[in-house]
Amino acid sequence: MNKSTNYSPYRRRKVARKDGFASRTKRRLRWLPNTLTLCNSWCGFVSILWTLSIYESSTNTYDVVLVSSLIILGAMVFDVLDGFAARMLNATSMIGLQMDSLADMVTFGVAPAVLMAVTTHWLQGVQTTMGVRITYLLCAVYVGGAALRLATYNVKAMEHTGDSDVFHGLPSPGAAAAIVSVLLAMRACDLDLKNWVMVLPVYAAILGILMISPLPYRHLGKWLLTRKNNQPVKIMILIVLLFAVGIFREYAIFTVITLYVLSGPAAALYRLIFRKGKSK
């Protein structure tokens, strides 16, 4: 059959229109990752504003802690989705990288530190000037650790020298989740936060130090969302985690996040013992 008989100008125009529509849709969807990143930063801003409402006489301290903590946890959903959307749409860019770090600094750096500092200051009531300074100094260690952590991550990403599957140092979302989970667990246990008031800033400072440490941490978001390496096992783990959170709620969140925080020191200790045993 002669190929010229299959030629159709109408068909060619139709295909061209389809390709044009697909390319325009793809270009529009390229804004989706940055939009999700903006939602992340907005959550951090709203969390800070809501935390400051503790100083209003008509508000309940524990309710403010709950809402601010849930807002930070909600921001983590946007943080995972923006990276996933960027990889799916092949829309990764330097602007997106910088936006992501700036949003993380607000939501996972400043907002948890403000939540911890304001809650501690309010629960202490009448306190000495030295007590206030110690509280703010310990929370400032957390903010500084988050800033250094995110700056280091940006440099490694631009130089292509870091491992995309493993973090060196506790990720800032993990540190923020650790602060939130402790407050939620204490509230669920009906513990009087006034008895633990000075422990909370110390814990925040420890998390700040872990963020700038060389300890290895798995990139959980990328590990769960990638299709390679034991996908059925990942699905089962995710289902079990969702059931645990649905049943045990704050206790499950606290347990999972605390285990993740401890996984870095545990992995470093295991490697140290394994290397010593191998050298012998």
Beta strands, then each sheet from edge to edge (+ up, - down):
strand 1: 166-168
strand 2: 216-218
sheet 1: 1+ 2-
end
